[in-house]
Amino acid sequence: MALPLARYRFTAIAQAPLQLPPYAGSLLRGQFGAALRQGACMTRQPACAGCPLLATCPYTRVFEAPAPPKGGHALQDFSQIPNPYVIEPPAPHWGQPPQDRHIAPGEALQFNLVLIGQAVEQLPLVLFAFKRALERGLGHHRVPLVLQQVEWLDDHDQPHPIWQQNATTLADHDATVPWADSAADGAATPDTGISLRVHTPLRLQSQGRPLRPAQLTPRALVSALARRTALLMDFHAPGAPAPVGHATWGEAARAVIHLASGLQDQRELRWFDWARYSSRQQQTMTLGGVLGRWTLLGDAQALERLYPWLRLGQWLHAGKNAPMGLGANKLGNDRAG
């Protein structure tokens, strides 16, 4: 089966010297959200709560997904559900002293955007919002950028141009990712396990507290990925069929979380703290998460059933602040930086 899920690469050209923070995920998200709301809002109400168009507005469906009704999901009751996008800015060299990123006039800024479910249908509006946000400028000095190109990245990360500057339409493309019924090329075996390279801070929490490397378990990782996947599919891709043998994504997630309880693991993870400024809260916030290599070990059948969920995590990310690109991971047995 194919899931409505796509990754896009945006290329924009700076029109003046541009200074960005070491990790620009929060900045890009804030500018994108403001431009998307302005482009989508029909009522011009100061807040979305109470708006008569709340359920159908493309802004809330993409950027501020409303909380489901009590008892609205098989996993548990949620005060909020994940938004169907992930912004992936250029990642710094984690572990080195944070340094601002400097882009000279005429140089390109590239970042990726993942859209999930019905958000894929909003790509024209999303593109327009990013184009407007970039033209209004980034950074303290509001340096404008010109959006030059958008590419669709297939499930092998190969780029396919779908929009060029001044184009009036988007090229057709297959905005789906296939569900992997089994691990390809022996990527999940008892001998090798399934290895992930975590390359932006992954912050998993228990009762509101972050889990440090020594506190992490395979179940904590699989639970975070499976719950996030189930919520995104059930609420944002209601037409996407659940994995074979399960009536709903929530039911499938519960089964795979239970399966993870019998796994072992090998970890080469380190904790990394970083700070970002929250314009919404008007303060600097210190966040942290783990980086490095994490290998899950178990019997072949368990690993085969886990593999599709872990593979989707390469697009969906996991943990706190995933929409701004944290919790990024990639399958592979090579070591993470």
Secondary structure, 3 states (H helix, E strand, C coil): CEEEEEEEEEEEEECCCEEECCCCHHHHHHHHHHHHHHHHCCCCCCCCCCCCCCCCCHHHHHCCCCCCCCCCCCCCCCCCCCCCEEEECCCCCCCCCCCCEEECCCCEEEEEEEEEHHHHHHHHHHHHHHHHHHHHCECCCCECEEEEEEEEECCCCCEEEEEECCCCCCCCCCCEEECCCCCHHHCCECCCEEEEEEEEEECCEECCEECCHHHCCHHHHHHHHHHHHHHHHHHHCCCCCCCCCCCCHHHHHHHHHHHHCCCEEEEEEEEEEEEEEECCCCEEEEEEEEEEEEEEECCHHHHHHHHHHHHHHHHHCCCCCHHHCCCCEEECCCCCC
